[in-house]
Amino acid sequence: MKIKKLSNRNIIFKKILTEWNLNLHLILEEKYNYIIDTGFSSQSVTPIKEYLRNNKNLIIKYPQSLGS
Protein backbone atom coordinates (compact mmCIF):
# COMPACT_ATOMS: atom_id res chain seq x y z
CA MET A 1 0.00 0.00 0.00
CA LYS A 2 1.35 3.42 -0.96
CA ILE A 3 1.08 6.28 1.51
CA LYS A 4 0.88 9.90 0.33
CA LYS A 5 0.84 12.75 2.84
CA LEU A 6 -1.21 15.61 1.40
CA SER A 7 -0.87 17.87 4.45
CA ASN A 8 -0.20 17.59 8.17
CA ARG A 9 -3.68 16.21 8.72
CA ASN A 10 -4.63 14.55 5.39
CA ILE A 11 -3.07 11.27 4.28
CA ILE A 12 -4.08 9.00 1.39
CA PHE A 13 -3.46 5.25 1.44
CA LYS A 14 -3.62 3.73 -2.04
CA LYS A 15 -3.64 0.09 -3.07
CA ILE A 16 -3.75 -0.90 -6.73
CA LEU A 17 -6.08 -3.85 -7.21
CA THR A 18 -6.85 -5.87 -10.31
CA GLU A 19 -10.20 -4.24 -11.03
CA TRP A 20 -9.82 -0.79 -9.39
CA ASN A 21 -7.67 1.32 -7.11
CA LEU A 22 -8.56 1.43 -3.42
CA ASN A 23 -8.06 4.91 -1.91
CA LEU A 24 -8.47 5.44 1.82
CA HIS A 25 -8.45 8.95 3.27
CA LEU A 26 -7.15 9.48 6.81
CA ILE A 27 -7.92 12.79 8.52
CA LEU A 28 -5.88 13.48 11.64
CA GLU A 29 -7.47 15.65 14.31
CA GLU A 30 -6.55 16.58 17.86
CA LYS A 31 -9.12 14.38 19.61
CA TYR A 32 -10.14 11.88 16.90
CA ASN A 33 -8.82 10.42 13.67
CA TYR A 34 -11.23 9.79 10.80
CA ILE A 35 -11.06 7.25 7.98
CA ILE A 36 -13.21 7.89 4.90
CA ASP A 37 -14.06 5.49 2.02
CA THR A 38 -12.81 2.29 3.56
CA GLY A 39 -13.49 0.03 0.60
CA PHE A 40 -15.15 -3.31 1.07
CA SER A 41 -14.17 -4.67 4.48
CA SER A 42 -12.72 -3.78 7.85
CA GLN A 43 -9.45 -5.39 6.72
CA SER A 44 -8.90 -2.47 4.36
CA VAL A 45 -8.28 -0.14 7.34
CA THR A 46 -5.57 -2.35 8.88
CA PRO A 47 -2.68 -0.43 7.24
CA ILE A 48 -4.05 2.83 8.65
CA LYS A 49 -4.35 1.38 12.14
CA GLU A 50 -0.72 0.24 11.88
CA TYR A 51 0.32 3.68 10.62
CA LEU A 52 -1.33 5.46 13.57
CA ARG A 53 -0.09 3.21 16.40
CA ASN A 54 -1.61 5.40 19.07
CA ASN A 55 -4.52 5.33 21.45
CA LYS A 56 -6.62 8.09 19.86
CA ASN A 57 -10.22 7.35 19.14
CA LEU A 58 -10.72 6.26 15.55
CA ILE A 59 -13.93 7.05 13.66
CA ILE A 60 -14.47 4.99 10.52
CA LYS A 61 -17.00 6.17 7.92
CA TYR A 62 -18.05 3.25 5.74
CA PRO A 63 -19.64 4.15 2.40
CA GLN A 64 -23.29 3.25 2.00
CA SER A 65 -24.02 0.41 -0.38
CA LEU A 66 -25.11 1.36 -3.86
CA GLY A 67 -28.50 -0.22 -3.25
CA SER A 68 -29.50 2.06 -0.37
VOMI-226099 format. One record per residue (C-alpha): residue in one letter; residue number from 1; chain; x, y, z. Coordinates in steps of 0.25 Angstrom, whole numbers, padded with zeros to 4 digits, always signed. Example, Ala and Ser with C-alpha at 12.3 -4.5 7.8 and 13.67 -1.06 7.14 Angstrom:
residues 2
+----+-----+----+-------+-------+-------+
! aa !   i ! ch !     x !     y !     z !
+----+-----+----+-------+-------+-------+
!  A !   1 !  A ! +0049 ! -0018 ! +0031 !
!  S !   2 !  A ! +0055 ! -0004 ! +0029 !
+----+-----+----+-------+-------+-------+
//
This chain:
residues 68
+----+-----+----+-------+-------+-------+
! aa !   i ! ch !     x !     y !     z !
+----+-----+----+-------+-------+-------+
!  M !   1 !  A ! +0000 ! +0000 ! +0000 !
!  K !   2 !  A ! +0005 ! +0014 ! -0004 !
!  I !   3 !  A ! +0004 ! +0025 ! +0006 !
!  K !   4 !  A ! +0004 ! +0040 ! +0001 !
!  K !   5 !  A ! +0003 ! +0051 ! +0011 !
!  L !   6 !  A ! -0005 ! +0062 ! +0006 !
!  S !   7 !  A ! -0003 ! +0071 ! +0018 !
!  N !   8 !  A ! -0001 ! +0070 ! +0033 !
!  R !   9 !  A ! -0015 ! +0065 ! +0035 !
!  N !  10 !  A ! -0019 ! +0058 ! +0022 !
!  I !  11 !  A ! -0012 ! +0045 ! +0017 !
!  I !  12 !  A ! -0016 ! +0036 ! +0006 !
!  F !  13 !  A ! -0014 ! +0021 ! +0006 !
!  K !  14 !  A ! -0014 ! +0015 ! -0008 !
!  K !  15 !  A ! -0015 ! +0000 ! -0012 !
!  I !  16 !  A ! -0015 ! -0004 ! -0027 !
!  L !  17 !  A ! -0024 ! -0015 ! -0029 !
!  T !  18 !  A ! -0027 ! -0023 ! -0041 !
!  E !  19 !  A ! -0041 ! -0017 ! -0044 !
!  W !  20 !  A ! -0039 ! -0003 ! -0038 !
!  N !  21 !  A ! -0031 ! +0005 ! -0028 !
!  L !  22 !  A ! -0034 ! +0006 ! -0014 !
!  N !  23 !  A ! -0032 ! +0020 ! -0008 !
!  L !  24 !  A ! -0034 ! +0022 ! +0007 !
!  H !  25 !  A ! -0034 ! +0036 ! +0013 !
!  L !  26 !  A ! -0029 ! +0038 ! +0027 !
!  I !  27 !  A ! -0032 ! +0051 ! +0034 !
!  L !  28 !  A ! -0024 ! +0054 ! +0047 !
!  E !  29 !  A ! -0030 ! +0063 ! +0057 !
!  E !  30 !  A ! -0026 ! +0066 ! +0071 !
!  K !  31 !  A ! -0036 ! +0058 ! +0078 !
!  Y !  32 !  A ! -0041 ! +0048 ! +0068 !
!  N !  33 !  A ! -0035 ! +0042 ! +0055 !
!  Y !  34 !  A ! -0045 ! +0039 ! +0043 !
!  I !  35 !  A ! -0044 ! +0029 ! +0032 !
!  I !  36 !  A ! -0053 ! +0032 ! +0020 !
!  D !  37 !  A ! -0056 ! +0022 ! +0008 !
!  T !  38 !  A ! -0051 ! +0009 ! +0014 !
!  G !  39 !  A ! -0054 ! +0000 ! +0002 !
!  F !  40 !  A ! -0061 ! -0013 ! +0004 !
!  S !  41 !  A ! -0057 ! -0019 ! +0018 !
!  S !  42 !  A ! -0051 ! -0015 ! +0031 !
!  Q !  43 !  A ! -0038 ! -0022 ! +0027 !
!  S !  44 !  A ! -0036 ! -0010 ! +0017 !
!  V !  45 !  A ! -0033 ! -0001 ! +0029 !
!  T !  46 !  A ! -0022 ! -0009 ! +0036 !
!  P !  47 !  A ! -0011 ! -0002 ! +0029 !
!  I !  48 !  A ! -0016 ! +0011 ! +0035 !
!  K !  49 !  A ! -0017 ! +0006 ! +0049 !
!  E !  50 !  A ! -0003 ! +0001 ! +0048 !
!  Y !  51 !  A ! +0001 ! +0015 ! +0042 !
!  L !  52 !  A ! -0005 ! +0022 ! +0054 !
!  R !  53 !  A ! +0000 ! +0013 ! +0066 !
!  N !  54 !  A ! -0006 ! +0022 ! +0076 !
!  N !  55 !  A ! -0018 ! +0021 ! +0086 !
!  K !  56 !  A ! -0026 ! +0032 ! +0079 !
!  N !  57 !  A ! -0041 ! +0029 ! +0077 !
!  L !  58 !  A ! -0043 ! +0025 ! +0062 !
!  I !  59 !  A ! -0056 ! +0028 ! +0055 !
!  I !  60 !  A ! -0058 ! +0020 ! +0042 !
!  K !  61 !  A ! -0068 ! +0025 ! +0032 !
!  Y !  62 !  A ! -0072 ! +0013 ! +0023 !
!  P !  63 !  A ! -0079 ! +0017 ! +0010 !
!  Q !  64 !  A ! -0093 ! +0013 ! +0008 !
!  S !  65 !  A ! -0096 ! +0002 ! -0002 !
!  L !  66 !  A ! -0100 ! +0005 ! -0015 !
!  G !  67 !  A ! -0114 ! -0001 ! -0013 !
!  S !  68 !  A ! -0118 ! +0008 ! -0001 !
+----+-----+----+-------+-------+-------+
//
